[in-house]
Amino acid sequence: MKRVVVLILALFTAIYIYAIEIPYSKVPVKTADNRISDYVRVDPKDKLLEATPTNTWLWYDEDNLYALFESEMTPDFMIGNYNSRDYGYDCDFVRIQLITIPEAFFAYYYIAMPNGSLYDGVRNSNMGVDNQWNSSYSYESDIGDSIWTVLMTIPLGELRFQQKCPYQWKVICTRYYGKEKDFYSAPYADTEQRLDYFAAGKDITLTHKVKKSLDLQFKPYYVKSYDLVNKTQSYDPENVGMDIAFNPGSRTRIKVSMNPDYSDVPMDNASDVYNSKYPQYFNENRFFFTEDIDALGVNSEIFYSRNIVQPQLAFKLTGNNKAVNYGILGAIDKEIKDEDYIINSNDYYQVLSVIPNWRRLYLRGTLISRTNDGYYNHVFDSGIKWEFLKDLWIRSYTTLSIQKNDSETGEELQGALESLNLKYRPNNWDLEIYYTRITKDIKLDAGYFWEGDMEKAGCNFEYSGDATENYVKSYGYSAWAEATNRSLSADPYREYAMGTYSWIRFRPDYSFNCNVSSGSERGYDCRDFGYYSANMGMTLNKWDALGGSLSLSVGKGLIYQLNDTYNRWGYNYNLWGNLVKRVNYSFWGSTTHYAYEKETLVTQNGQTQTVILDNAYNILNGSLSVNPNIRLRISNGVNMTTYASAGVFANIGFYSNLRYEFKPECFFNLGYKTRQFQDEQASYDYPLGHYSRSSASAYLKLSYTM
C-alpha cells in the first residue's frame, strides 16, 4: 500500500513539475512557477547548458499572452540591422512557439530581435515555416549593460485552438546566438524529431476563457500605372480590388481576393534554362497563393499556382478539427487575347483537400480541378504514410486523372500515377526504397507535370553526423540510385542515374560540400548517351559585411538541340552581407562554358541544318534593400543573362519598390520595373553595347486595412 501511495505521489509530482499553469494577470508575474529556464543547445545537438542563462516568464489575460525574456549578453552580442517583416535575421534573437493543438502538428512562431524587426509564421508538419502568415504580435526590446530584456505580446484571439477551457497547450522557447550561430531550446526540441517535435514542448495550462476576436478585415487597394515605352497610363475598374479576411472560429480562416494585383511583386530571377527538356519553372511569389498553401497538402506537380496568370477572383478556406486539416482554394483566371488569338484562357481552378494526421499515421485526399466551356480536367490525389514500426515508414500515393477537351480530340482520357515507398530512419540514418508507375494518358493540367508512360525504382540513404568536441559542427553524406523504364506502351527503353553528396560544417562559419552524379539518357534518334557531373563548393559566413559561397562544376551532358553530349564547366557564386546598418545586399549568379561550337550542323529525319547555340554565358541576380526603419523599406533588384540568341546578346531586368506602412497593415507602394535587351554588342563607341527597352512601367499602389 505504501508503494502505491508513493507511486501516486511521484506521478502527481512529476506532472506538477513538468506542466506550468500560466497565471492570469493584467500585470507582469515573475515567479518560479511560471518560469522556463535551463536552455540546452540543439544546434549543434550536444545538449550543453547555456553558458549565459536565459529566463522566460509567461502570463496572460483574456486578450494576450505575455512572454518576458531576460538573457545575459555575451561580448559578441549582435544587434543586427532593421529589416522588413519576415525578411530574415542576422542577429541574436529569442523565439517562442505556441502549439495550441498538439495533435494537429503545427506551431505559431514568433521572434524578437534587438533591433525591433518582426518575424513570425507557422511551423508545419514537415518542419518548414510559413512566413506568409502574419499576426498582430509586438514586443519591447531593452538592451542593458549585461542583460537583454524582451517583453512580447501575442494576441490570443488570432490563434486556432480548441474552445474547451482549460486550454492544454505546449510551448517551445529558443535563444539564438548570431555570432556563433548556436540554437538553445527550453525544453529540448530538435526538428529532426519530426512529428515528435510538437510533443516535446513544455506543457502549459490556461484556466481562464480567452476572448475570441471576430477578426474581419477589409483591404481595398488602388493601383495606377504608366507605361514608359508606349507613353500610356491606365485607369479602369481593373485598377481597384479588395482582399477580405475572415476568421469565423478559432480553427477556420477564410480569404477572398477580388481582382488581386501583384504590381509590387518582384520580377522573376534569371536562371539557366537554356538546355531544358521542359518549360521554365517559376517559383510562386504572390502572397495569396503562398500563404497557407501547405494546408492543402499539394505539391507543384498536381497544383502549380503559376498556371493562374491573372486571377479575377480567388478565395481560400483553411481550417482544423483536432487531427484533421482541411482546405479549399478556388480562382477564376482572366482571358488574355492578342487580337483574336487567346494567350490565356479564363479557366476555373479549384482544390479541395482533407488531411487527417496523427503522430504515426498521415492520410490525404485532394481533388484538383481545372475547367472551362468544353473542357475539364479532374484529378484525385490520395496518400497514406504509416509508421507501423518505430522509425519504419511505409508510404503510398495514388493520383487519378480524367480529362476531356472538345477543342482537341474530344475523347475522355484517364490516367494514373502510383507510388510506394519504404523508409527507415534509425538514429542518424535515413534509408529509403521506392517504386513509381505512371500511365500514358495521365493529365495534370493544373500542375507542373511533363512525364508519363513510365516506371522507375530507386533507393537512397543519408547519414547525418552529430557535432564533435573540436571544430566540426555537423557532417554527413548521402547516395542514391534510380532506374527508369520509359515509353512503356510503345518501345520501352531504360535510363539510369546515380550520385553521391557529402558535406561538413565547421564552427562557427564555414562549410564544404561535394557531389558527383552520372547516368544515361536517350536522345530523339533513339541513341543512348551517358552523362556525368561533379561539383565542389564552400561557404564562408565569417563577417557581417561579407558572406559568400563558391562552387566549381565540371561535367558532360546531352545537349537536346544538338542531340549529342558535350563537356561543360562553370562556377556558381553567392555574396551577401550588410554594407552599413540598415542596408543589406545579395548577389548570386553563374558562369557556364560548353565545348560545342556556336554553329553546329545537325541531321534530323534525313535533313541537315545549322543550329546556333551560345556556348559561354553568364547569369546574374542581385538585390539591395535599404531599411531606414521598420515601416519603410526600399527594395531594388536586377537580373541579367548574357545568353545570345536571335540577334539578342543579353537581357536585363531591373525593379525598384518603395513600401511604407503608414498604419498597421496599411501600405503605400511606389515602384518601377523595366526589361531591356542588348541588340548591339560592346564597341569602341558603345563600351556597354546598345540596349533597347522591351518594357518599362511605373506604378503606385495604395492598400488600406479596415
C-alpha positions as CSV (number, residue, x, y, z in Angstrom):
1,M,0.0,0.0,0.0
2,K,2.8,2.4,0.9
3,R,4.4,1.7,-2.5
4,V,1.2,2.6,-4.3
5,V,0.9,5.8,-2.4
6,V,4.5,6.7,-3.1
7,L,4.0,5.9,-6.8
8,I,0.9,8.1,-7.0
9,L,2.6,10.9,-5.2
10,A,5.6,10.6,-7.5
11,L,3.3,10.7,-10.5
12,F,1.5,13.8,-9.4
13,T,4.8,15.4,-8.5
14,A,6.2,14.7,-12.0
15,I,3.1,16.1,-13.7
16,Y,3.3,19.2,-11.5
17,I,7.0,19.7,-12.2
18,Y,6.5,19.2,-16.0
19,A,3.3,21.3,-16.6
20,I,3.1,25.0,-16.0
21,E,-0.2,26.7,-15.0
22,I,0.1,30.1,-16.7
23,P,-1.0,32.8,-14.2
24,Y,-3.9,35.0,-15.3
25,S,-2.9,38.6,-14.7
26,K,-3.0,42.1,-16.1
27,V,0.4,42.9,-14.6
28,P,3.7,41.1,-15.0
29,V,4.2,37.9,-13.0
30,K,7.7,36.7,-12.2
31,T,7.8,33.6,-10.0
32,A,9.5,30.2,-10.1
33,D,6.1,28.6,-11.0
34,N,5.7,30.4,-14.4
35,R,9.4,30.5,-15.3
36,I,11.1,28.5,-18.1
37,S,14.9,28.1,-17.9
38,D,17.7,25.6,-18.4
39,Y,18.1,26.2,-22.1
40,V,20.1,23.5,-23.8
41,R,21.9,23.6,-27.2
42,V,20.1,21.9,-30.0
43,D,22.3,23.1,-32.9
44,P,24.9,21.7,-32.6
45,K,23.0,18.8,-30.9
46,D,25.2,18.3,-27.9
47,K,22.6,19.4,-25.2
48,L,25.1,21.6,-23.5
49,L,23.5,24.1,-21.0
50,E,23.5,27.7,-22.0
51,A,26.6,29.5,-20.6
52,T,24.9,32.8,-20.3
53,P,21.4,31.8,-18.9
54,T,18.1,32.9,-20.3
55,N,14.9,33.0,-18.2
56,T,11.4,33.3,-19.6
57,W,8.2,34.1,-17.7
58,L,4.7,33.6,-19.1
59,W,1.3,35.1,-18.0
60,Y,-1.9,36.1,-19.9
61,D,-5.2,37.9,-19.8
62,E,-8.3,37.5,-21.8
63,D,-6.7,39.1,-24.9
64,N,-3.0,38.4,-24.9
65,L,-0.2,36.0,-23.9
66,Y,2.8,37.8,-22.5
67,A,6.4,36.4,-22.6
68,L,9.2,38.1,-20.7
69,F,12.7,37.1,-21.7
70,E,15.8,38.1,-19.7
71,S,19.0,36.9,-21.3
72,E,22.6,37.6,-20.3
73,M,24.6,39.2,-23.1
74,T,27.9,37.8,-24.5
75,P,30.7,40.1,-25.7
76,D,29.6,39.1,-29.3
77,F,26.0,40.1,-28.8
78,M,24.7,41.1,-32.3
79,I,22.0,43.8,-32.6
80,G,21.8,43.4,-36.4
81,N,20.0,45.6,-38.9
82,Y,16.4,46.7,-39.3
83,N,14.6,44.5,-41.7
84,S,11.1,44.4,-43.2
85,R,8.8,41.9,-41.7
86,D,9.8,38.3,-42.2
87,Y,12.8,39.3,-44.3
88,G,15.4,37.4,-42.2
89,Y,17.7,37.8,-39.2
90,D,21.4,38.5,-38.9
91,C,21.5,39.0,-35.1
92,D,20.8,37.4,-31.8
93,F,17.1,36.6,-31.1
94,V,14.7,34.9,-28.8
95,R,11.7,32.9,-30.1
96,I,8.6,31.4,-28.7
97,Q,6.5,28.7,-30.4
98,L,2.9,28.0,-29.3
99,I,1.5,24.6,-30.0
100,T,-2.2,25.2,-29.4
101,I,-3.5,21.9,-30.9
102,P,-0.7,19.3,-30.3
103,E,-2.4,16.6,-32.3
104,A,-2.6,18.8,-35.4
105,F,1.2,19.2,-35.7
106,F,1.7,22.9,-36.2
107,A,3.1,25.7,-34.1
108,Y,2.8,29.5,-34.1
109,Y,6.2,31.1,-34.4
110,Y,7.3,34.5,-33.0
111,I,10.8,36.0,-33.0
112,A,12.0,39.1,-31.1
113,M,15.3,40.8,-32.2
114,P,17.4,43.5,-30.5
115,N,16.7,45.9,-33.5
116,G,12.9,45.6,-33.3
117,S,12.3,43.7,-36.6
118,L,9.3,41.4,-36.8
119,Y,9.4,37.8,-37.9
120,D,6.5,35.4,-37.4
121,G,4.9,32.4,-39.1
122,V,3.6,28.9,-38.7
123,R,5.8,25.8,-38.4
124,N,4.1,23.0,-40.2
125,S,4.3,19.2,-40.0
126,N,7.3,19.0,-42.4
127,M,9.2,21.4,-40.1
128,G,9.1,24.2,-42.6
129,V,7.9,27.7,-41.5
130,D,5.2,29.5,-43.5
131,N,6.2,33.2,-43.1
132,Q,3.2,34.3,-45.2
133,W,1.1,34.0,-42.1
134,N,1.3,37.3,-40.1
135,S,-0.1,38.1,-36.7
136,S,-0.5,41.3,-34.7
137,Y,2.2,40.4,-32.2
138,S,4.5,43.1,-30.8
139,Y,7.4,43.3,-28.4
140,E,9.6,45.8,-26.5
141,S,13.3,45.3,-26.5
142,D,15.7,46.8,-24.0
143,I,19.5,46.3,-24.2
144,G,21.1,47.0,-20.8
145,D,24.7,46.8,-19.7
146,S,24.7,43.0,-19.3
147,I,21.0,41.9,-19.7
148,W,18.8,41.9,-22.8
149,T,15.2,42.1,-21.9
150,V,12.2,41.4,-24.2
151,L,8.5,41.7,-23.4
152,M,6.5,40.0,-26.1
153,T,2.7,40.4,-26.5
154,I,0.9,37.7,-28.5
155,P,-2.9,38.3,-29.3
156,L,-4.6,35.0,-28.5
157,G,-7.8,35.7,-30.4
158,E,-5.9,35.2,-33.7
159,L,-5.0,31.6,-32.9
160,R,-6.6,28.3,-33.7
161,F,-7.4,26.2,-30.6
162,Q,-10.0,24.0,-29.1
163,Q,-12.6,26.1,-27.3
164,K,-12.9,23.9,-24.3
165,C,-11.4,25.5,-21.2
166,P,-8.9,24.9,-19.6
167,Y,-6.7,25.1,-22.6
168,Q,-3.9,22.5,-22.7
169,W,-1.1,23.8,-24.9
170,K,2.6,23.4,-25.3
171,V,5.4,26.0,-25.7
172,I,9.0,25.9,-27.0
173,C,11.3,28.7,-26.2
174,T,14.6,29.4,-28.1
175,R,17.6,31.6,-27.7
176,Y,19.8,32.1,-30.8
177,Y,23.4,33.5,-30.7
178,G,24.1,35.2,-34.0
179,K,27.9,35.2,-33.9
180,E,28.3,31.6,-33.0
181,K,25.1,30.5,-34.9
182,D,24.1,28.3,-32.0
183,F,20.5,27.5,-31.0
184,Y,19.4,26.8,-27.4
185,S,16.0,25.5,-26.6
186,A,13.8,25.0,-23.5
187,P,12.8,22.3,-23.4
188,Y,15.0,20.3,-25.8
189,A,13.2,20.1,-29.2
190,D,15.0,19.2,-32.4
191,T,13.3,19.4,-35.8
192,E,14.8,16.1,-36.7
193,Q,12.4,14.6,-34.2
194,R,9.8,15.1,-36.9
195,L,6.2,15.0,-35.6
196,D,7.6,14.2,-32.1
197,Y,8.9,17.8,-32.1
198,F,5.4,19.1,-31.4
199,A,5.1,16.7,-28.4
200,A,8.4,17.8,-27.0
201,G,7.1,21.2,-26.0
202,K,6.6,22.3,-22.4
203,D,3.0,21.6,-21.2
204,I,1.2,24.8,-20.2
205,T,-2.4,25.3,-18.9
206,L,-4.6,28.3,-19.4
207,T,-7.5,28.2,-16.9
208,H,-9.4,31.3,-17.9
209,K,-11.5,31.9,-21.0
210,V,-9.8,33.7,-23.9
211,K,-11.8,36.3,-25.8
212,K,-12.2,35.3,-29.4
213,S,-12.0,38.2,-31.8
214,L,-14.2,38.3,-34.9
215,D,-11.1,39.2,-36.9
216,L,-12.8,40.5,-40.0
217,Q,-10.6,42.6,-42.3
218,F,-11.2,44.5,-45.5
219,K,-8.3,45.6,-47.5
220,P,-9.3,47.7,-50.6
221,Y,-6.5,48.8,-52.9
222,Y,-5.9,51.1,-55.8
223,V,-3.2,50.8,-58.5
224,K,-2.2,53.5,-61.0
225,S,0.5,52.6,-63.6
226,Y,2.1,54.3,-66.5
227,D,3.7,52.6,-69.5
228,L,7.0,54.4,-70.1
229,V,7.5,52.7,-73.5
230,N,4.1,53.4,-75.1
231,K,3.5,56.6,-73.1
232,T,0.1,55.4,-71.9
233,Q,-1.4,55.4,-68.5
234,S,-4.1,53.1,-67.1
235,Y,-7.2,53.8,-65.1
236,D,-10.2,51.4,-65.3
237,P,-12.1,49.1,-62.8
238,E,-9.3,46.6,-63.0
239,N,-7.1,49.1,-61.1
240,V,-9.3,48.6,-58.0
241,G,-9.6,45.5,-55.9
242,M,-10.2,44.2,-52.4
243,D,-8.9,41.5,-50.1
244,I,-11.3,40.2,-47.4
245,A,-10.1,38.1,-44.5
246,F,-12.5,36.5,-42.0
247,N,-11.9,34.1,-39.1
248,P,-15.4,32.8,-38.2
249,G,-14.0,30.5,-35.5
250,S,-10.8,29.7,-33.7
251,R,-9.9,27.0,-36.2
252,T,-11.1,28.4,-39.6
253,R,-9.8,31.1,-41.8
254,I,-11.4,32.5,-45.0
255,K,-9.8,34.8,-47.5
256,V,-11.3,36.3,-50.6
257,S,-9.4,38.4,-53.1
258,M,-11.3,40.3,-55.8
259,N,-9.2,41.4,-58.8
260,P,-5.9,40.9,-56.9
261,D,-3.0,43.0,-58.0
262,Y,0.7,41.9,-58.0
263,S,2.4,45.1,-59.2
264,D,4.7,45.2,-56.2
265,V,5.8,41.6,-56.6
266,P,9.5,41.5,-57.7
267,M,10.4,40.2,-61.1
268,D,11.4,36.5,-61.5
269,N,15.1,35.8,-61.2
270,A,17.2,34.9,-64.2
271,S,18.0,31.2,-64.3
272,D,19.8,28.8,-66.6
273,V,17.1,27.2,-68.7
274,Y,18.8,27.1,-72.0
275,N,19.2,23.3,-72.1
276,S,16.0,22.1,-70.5
277,K,13.5,19.5,-71.7
278,Y,10.6,21.2,-70.1
279,P,9.2,24.8,-69.8
280,Q,10.8,27.0,-67.2
281,Y,9.6,26.6,-63.7
282,F,8.8,29.8,-61.8
283,N,8.6,30.0,-58.0
284,E,5.4,31.4,-56.6
285,N,5.9,34.8,-55.1
286,R,2.3,36.1,-54.9
287,F,1.2,36.4,-51.3
288,F,-2.3,34.9,-51.8
289,F,-1.0,31.7,-53.3
290,T,1.9,31.2,-50.9
291,E,0.0,31.8,-47.6
292,D,-1.4,28.7,-46.1
293,I,-0.7,26.6,-49.2
294,D,0.7,23.8,-47.0
295,A,-2.7,23.3,-45.5
296,L,-3.8,22.0,-48.9
297,G,-1.2,19.2,-48.9
298,V,-0.4,19.6,-52.6
299,N,2.9,19.8,-54.5
300,S,3.6,21.7,-57.7
301,E,3.2,18.5,-59.8
302,I,-0.5,18.5,-59.3
303,F,-1.2,22.1,-58.5
304,Y,1.2,24.8,-59.9
305,S,-0.4,28.1,-59.0
306,R,1.7,30.0,-61.6
307,N,-0.6,28.4,-64.2
308,I,-3.1,31.0,-62.9
309,V,-1.8,34.1,-64.7
310,Q,-4.1,36.9,-63.6
311,P,-6.9,35.8,-61.3
312,Q,-10.1,37.9,-61.4
313,L,-11.4,36.3,-58.2
314,A,-9.7,34.0,-55.8
315,F,-10.9,32.5,-52.5
316,K,-9.4,30.3,-49.9
317,L,-10.7,28.5,-46.7
318,T,-8.4,26.6,-44.3
319,G,-9.3,25.0,-41.0
320,N,-8.6,22.3,-38.5
321,N,-10.7,19.9,-36.5
322,K,-8.4,18.3,-34.0
323,A,-6.2,16.0,-36.1
324,V,-7.9,16.8,-39.4
325,N,-6.8,19.7,-41.6
326,Y,-8.9,20.9,-44.5
327,G,-8.7,23.5,-47.2
328,I,-10.5,24.9,-50.2
329,L,-8.9,27.1,-52.9
330,G,-10.6,28.5,-56.0
331,A,-9.6,31.0,-58.6
332,I,-11.1,32.3,-61.9
333,D,-8.3,33.3,-64.4
334,K,-8.6,36.2,-66.8
335,E,-8.8,35.7,-70.5
336,I,-5.9,37.5,-72.3
337,K,-6.0,38.0,-76.1
338,D,-3.7,39.2,-78.8
339,E,-6.3,40.3,-81.4
340,D,-8.2,37.1,-81.9
341,Y,-5.6,34.7,-80.5
342,I,-6.2,33.6,-76.9
343,I,-3.0,33.7,-75.0
344,N,-4.5,32.7,-71.7
345,S,-8.0,31.3,-71.2
346,N,-10.4,32.1,-68.3
347,D,-10.2,28.7,-66.7
348,Y,-11.5,28.0,-63.3
349,Y,-9.2,26.3,-60.8
350,Q,-10.2,24.5,-57.6
351,V,-8.5,22.5,-54.9
352,L,-10.4,20.6,-52.1
353,S,-8.3,18.9,-49.5
354,V,-8.9,16.8,-46.3
355,I,-5.8,15.7,-44.4
356,P,-6.2,13.6,-41.2
357,N,-2.8,13.5,-39.5
358,W,-1.9,11.6,-36.4
359,R,1.6,11.1,-35.0
360,R,2.1,7.7,-36.7
361,L,-0.4,7.9,-39.4
362,Y,-1.0,10.5,-42.2
363,L,-3.8,10.4,-44.7
364,R,-4.5,12.8,-47.6
365,G,-7.4,13.2,-50.0
366,T,-7.3,16.1,-52.5
367,L,-9.5,16.9,-55.5
368,I,-7.9,19.3,-58.1
369,S,-10.0,20.6,-61.0
370,R,-9.4,22.9,-64.0
371,T,-12.5,23.6,-66.1
372,N,-13.9,25.7,-68.8
373,D,-16.6,25.5,-71.5
374,G,-16.0,22.3,-73.4
375,Y,-13.0,21.3,-71.2
376,Y,-12.4,19.7,-67.9
377,N,-9.5,18.0,-66.1
378,H,-10.2,16.5,-62.7
379,V,-7.5,14.9,-60.5
380,F,-7.9,12.9,-57.3
381,D,-4.7,12.7,-55.3
382,S,-4.6,10.4,-52.2
383,G,-1.8,9.3,-49.9
384,I,-1.1,7.4,-46.8
385,K,2.0,7.4,-44.6
386,W,2.2,5.0,-41.7
387,E,4.9,4.4,-39.1
388,F,4.0,0.7,-38.4
389,L,7.2,0.1,-36.5
390,K,9.4,2.5,-34.7
391,D,11.3,4.6,-37.3
392,L,10.0,2.4,-40.1
393,W,7.5,4.1,-42.5
394,I,5.5,2.9,-45.5
395,R,4.1,5.5,-47.9
396,S,1.7,5.0,-50.7
397,Y,0.4,7.7,-53.1
398,T,-2.2,7.4,-55.9
399,T,-3.1,10.1,-58.4
400,L,-6.1,9.5,-60.8
401,S,-6.9,11.9,-63.6
402,I,-9.7,12.4,-66.1
403,Q,-9.6,15.0,-68.9
404,K,-11.7,15.9,-71.9
405,N,-11.1,18.8,-74.3
406,D,-13.6,19.3,-77.1
407,S,-11.2,21.7,-79.0
408,E,-8.8,18.8,-79.4
409,T,-9.9,15.1,-79.8
410,G,-13.0,15.4,-77.6
411,E,-12.0,12.0,-76.2
412,E,-12.1,11.4,-72.5
413,L,-8.6,10.4,-71.3
414,Q,-8.0,8.6,-68.0
415,G,-4.6,8.1,-66.3
416,A,-3.0,7.2,-63.0
417,L,0.2,7.6,-61.0
418,E,1.0,5.1,-58.3
419,S,4.0,5.2,-55.9
420,L,5.1,3.0,-53.0
421,N,7.9,4.0,-50.6
422,L,9.6,2.3,-47.6
423,K,11.6,4.5,-45.3
424,Y,13.7,3.6,-42.3
425,R,15.2,6.3,-40.1
426,P,17.2,4.8,-37.2
427,N,19.2,7.4,-35.2
428,N,21.2,9.4,-37.7
429,W,20.4,7.3,-40.8
430,D,17.8,7.8,-43.4
431,L,17.2,4.8,-45.8
432,E,14.6,4.6,-48.5
433,I,13.5,2.4,-51.4
434,Y,10.7,3.4,-53.8
435,Y,8.7,2.4,-56.9
436,T,6.6,4.7,-59.1
437,R,4.5,3.9,-62.2
438,I,2.8,6.5,-64.4
439,T,0.3,5.6,-67.2
440,K,0.4,7.2,-70.7
441,D,-2.8,9.2,-70.5
442,I,-2.4,10.9,-67.2
443,K,-3.2,14.6,-67.4
444,L,-2.4,17.1,-64.6
445,D,-3.2,20.4,-66.3
446,A,-3.4,22.3,-63.1
447,G,0.1,21.2,-62.2
448,Y,3.7,21.3,-63.5
449,F,3.9,17.7,-64.8
450,W,5.5,16.6,-68.0
451,E,6.2,12.9,-67.6
452,G,4.1,9.8,-68.3
453,D,4.1,6.2,-69.7
454,M,7.0,5.2,-67.5
455,E,8.0,3.4,-64.3
456,K,11.0,3.9,-62.0
457,A,12.6,2.3,-59.0
458,G,15.3,3.6,-56.8
459,C,16.9,3.8,-53.4
460,N,18.8,6.3,-51.4
461,F,20.5,6.7,-48.0
462,E,21.7,9.6,-45.9
463,Y,23.8,9.8,-42.7
464,S,24.0,13.0,-40.6
465,G,26.7,13.1,-38.0
466,D,26.4,14.9,-34.7
467,A,28.7,17.7,-33.5
468,T,32.1,16.8,-32.2
469,E,34.1,18.4,-29.4
470,N,36.5,20.1,-31.8
471,Y,35.7,22.3,-34.8
472,V,33.1,20.2,-36.5
473,K,29.6,21.4,-36.2
474,S,27.9,18.8,-38.4
475,Y,28.7,16.5,-41.3
476,G,27.0,13.9,-43.5
477,Y,26.9,12.1,-46.7
478,S,24.3,10.5,-49.0
479,A,24.0,8.4,-52.1
480,W,21.2,7.5,-54.4
481,A,20.4,5.3,-57.5
482,E,17.5,5.1,-59.8
483,A,16.4,3.1,-62.9
484,T,13.6,4.3,-65.2
485,N,11.8,2.5,-67.9
486,R,10.2,4.9,-70.4
487,S,7.8,4.6,-73.3
488,L,6.1,1.5,-71.8
489,S,3.2,1.4,-74.2
490,A,5.3,1.6,-77.3
491,D,9.1,0.8,-77.5
492,P,10.4,0.6,-73.9
493,Y,13.9,1.7,-73.1
494,R,15.8,2.2,-69.8
495,E,17.7,5.1,-68.3
496,Y,19.6,5.2,-65.1
497,A,21.0,7.8,-62.7
498,M,23.1,7.7,-59.5
499,G,25.0,10.1,-57.4
500,T,26.5,10.9,-54.0
501,Y,26.7,14.0,-51.9
502,S,28.8,14.9,-48.8
503,W,29.1,18.0,-46.6
504,I,30.9,19.2,-43.5
505,R,30.2,22.3,-41.4
506,F,32.9,23.8,-39.1
507,R,32.4,26.2,-36.2
508,P,31.3,28.8,-36.4
509,D,31.0,29.9,-40.0
510,Y,32.3,27.9,-42.9
511,S,31.5,24.6,-44.7
512,F,32.4,22.4,-47.6
513,N,30.3,20.2,-49.9
514,C,30.9,17.9,-52.8
515,N,28.6,15.9,-55.1
516,V,29.1,13.6,-58.1
517,S,26.4,12.1,-60.3
518,S,26.2,10.0,-63.5
519,G,23.6,8.3,-65.7
520,S,22.3,7.7,-69.1
521,E,19.7,9.5,-71.2
522,R,18.1,8.8,-74.6
523,G,18.2,11.3,-77.5
524,Y,15.5,11.8,-80.1
525,D,17.1,9.4,-82.5
526,C,16.9,6.5,-80.1
527,R,20.6,6.7,-79.2
528,D,21.6,6.4,-75.5
529,F,24.0,8.9,-74.1
530,G,26.0,8.7,-70.9
531,Y,26.5,11.8,-68.7
532,Y,28.3,12.8,-65.5
533,S,28.6,15.9,-63.3
534,A,30.9,16.8,-60.4
535,N,30.6,19.8,-58.1
536,M,32.7,21.1,-55.2
537,G,31.9,24.1,-53.1
538,M,32.5,26.0,-49.9
539,T,30.6,28.6,-47.9
540,L,32.1,31.3,-45.6
541,N,30.0,33.5,-43.4
542,K,32.6,35.0,-41.0
543,W,31.9,38.7,-41.4
544,D,28.7,40.7,-41.1
545,A,29.6,42.8,-44.2
546,L,30.5,39.9,-46.4
547,G,29.5,36.3,-46.6
548,G,29.7,34.1,-49.6
549,S,29.8,30.7,-51.3
550,L,31.6,29.4,-54.4
551,S,31.2,26.1,-56.2
552,L,33.0,24.7,-59.2
553,S,31.5,22.2,-61.5
554,V,32.5,20.0,-64.5
555,G,30.6,17.5,-66.5
556,K,29.4,16.1,-69.7
557,G,25.8,16.0,-70.7
558,L,23.2,15.7,-73.5
559,I,22.5,19.0,-75.4
560,Y,19.0,18.4,-76.6
561,Q,19.0,20.7,-79.7
562,L,22.3,19.1,-80.9
563,N,21.4,15.5,-79.9
564,D,24.8,14.8,-78.6
565,T,26.9,15.1,-75.4
566,Y,29.4,17.8,-74.8
567,N,31.8,18.7,-72.0
568,R,30.8,21.5,-69.7
569,W,32.5,23.5,-66.9
570,G,31.5,26.5,-64.8
571,Y,31.1,28.0,-61.4
572,N,28.3,29.4,-59.2
573,Y,28.8,32.2,-56.6
574,N,26.8,33.9,-54.0
575,L,27.6,37.1,-52.0
576,W,25.6,38.7,-49.2
577,G,26.1,41.0,-46.3
578,N,25.3,44.3,-44.6
579,L,27.1,47.3,-46.1
580,V,26.2,49.6,-43.3
581,K,23.4,49.5,-40.7
582,R,20.0,49.2,-42.4
583,V,21.5,48.4,-45.8
584,N,21.9,44.8,-47.0
585,Y,22.6,43.1,-50.3
586,S,22.9,39.8,-52.0
587,F,24.2,38.8,-55.4
588,W,24.2,35.3,-56.9
589,G,25.0,34.0,-60.4
590,S,26.8,31.5,-62.5
591,T,29.2,31.3,-65.5
592,T,28.8,28.3,-67.9
593,H,31.0,27.1,-70.8
594,Y,30.3,24.3,-73.2
595,A,32.7,22.6,-75.6
596,Y,30.4,22.7,-78.7
597,E,30.9,25.3,-81.4
598,K,28.4,28.2,-81.7
599,E,27.3,26.9,-85.1
600,T,26.8,23.1,-85.4
601,L,25.5,21.0,-88.2
602,V,22.7,18.7,-87.0
603,T,21.0,16.0,-89.0
604,Q,17.4,15.0,-88.1
605,N,15.0,12.9,-90.1
606,G,17.4,13.0,-93.0
607,Q,17.7,16.7,-93.1
608,T,20.8,18.7,-92.1
609,Q,20.5,22.2,-90.7
610,T,22.7,24.6,-88.8
611,V,21.9,25.1,-85.2
612,I,23.2,28.2,-83.4
613,L,23.7,28.0,-79.7
614,D,25.6,30.1,-77.3
615,N,28.4,28.2,-75.6
616,A,29.6,30.6,-73.0
617,Y,27.3,32.9,-70.9
618,N,26.7,34.4,-67.5
619,I,23.7,34.7,-65.3
620,L,23.4,37.3,-62.5
621,N,20.8,38.2,-59.9
622,G,21.2,40.9,-57.3
623,S,19.2,42.7,-54.6
624,L,19.9,45.8,-52.5
625,S,17.5,46.8,-49.7
626,V,17.5,49.9,-47.5
627,N,15.5,49.8,-44.3
628,P,15.6,53.3,-42.6
629,N,13.1,52.0,-40.0
630,I,10.7,49.1,-39.5
631,R,7.9,50.7,-41.5
632,L,9.9,51.8,-44.5
633,R,11.7,49.6,-47.0
634,I,13.3,50.4,-50.4
635,S,13.9,47.2,-52.4
636,N,16.0,47.1,-55.6
637,G,16.8,44.2,-57.8
638,V,18.5,43.3,-61.0
639,N,18.6,40.1,-63.2
640,M,20.7,39.6,-66.3
641,T,21.6,36.8,-68.7
642,T,24.2,37.1,-71.4
643,Y,23.0,34.1,-73.4
644,A,22.9,35.3,-77.0
645,S,20.1,34.2,-79.3
646,A,18.3,35.5,-82.4
647,G,20.3,38.8,-82.5
648,V,19.9,39.5,-78.8
649,F,23.2,39.4,-76.9
650,A,21.9,39.9,-73.4
651,N,18.7,40.5,-71.4
652,I,18.5,42.6,-68.3
653,G,15.7,43.5,-65.9
654,F,15.5,46.0,-63.1
655,Y,13.0,46.8,-60.4
656,S,12.7,49.3,-57.5
657,N,10.0,49.4,-55.0
658,L,9.4,51.8,-52.0
659,R,7.0,50.4,-49.4
660,Y,5.8,52.4,-46.5
661,E,3.5,51.1,-43.8
662,F,1.8,54.4,-42.7
663,K,-0.6,52.5,-40.4
664,P,-0.5,48.8,-39.3
665,E,-1.3,46.7,-42.3
666,C,-1.8,49.8,-44.5
667,F,0.7,50.3,-47.3
668,F,1.9,52.8,-49.8
669,N,3.9,51.4,-52.7
670,L,5.8,53.3,-55.4
671,G,7.8,51.4,-57.9
672,Y,9.4,51.0,-61.3
673,K,10.1,47.9,-63.5
674,T,11.9,47.6,-66.8
675,R,13.2,44.9,-69.1
676,Q,15.8,45.6,-71.8
677,F,17.7,43.6,-74.4
678,Q,21.1,44.2,-75.9
679,D,20.8,44.4,-79.7
680,E,24.4,45.6,-80.3
681,Q,27.5,44.2,-78.7
682,A,30.1,46.4,-76.9
683,S,32.2,48.5,-79.2
684,Y,34.6,51.5,-79.1
685,D,31.6,53.9,-79.4
686,Y,29.4,51.9,-77.1
687,P,31.5,50.3,-74.4
688,L,28.4,48.7,-72.9
689,G,26.7,48.0,-76.2
690,H,23.3,49.2,-77.1
691,Y,20.2,48.3,-75.2
692,S,16.5,48.7,-76.2
693,R,13.6,48.7,-73.8
694,S,11.1,45.9,-74.3
695,S,9.0,47.1,-71.3
696,A,9.1,49.8,-68.7
697,S,6.4,50.9,-66.2
698,A,6.0,53.0,-63.1
699,Y,3.2,52.2,-60.6
700,L,1.6,53.5,-57.5
701,K,-0.3,51.2,-55.2
702,L,-2.3,52.1,-52.1
703,S,-3.8,49.5,-49.8
704,Y,-5.7,50.2,-46.6
705,T,-6.8,47.6,-44.0
706,M,-10.1,48.1,-42.1
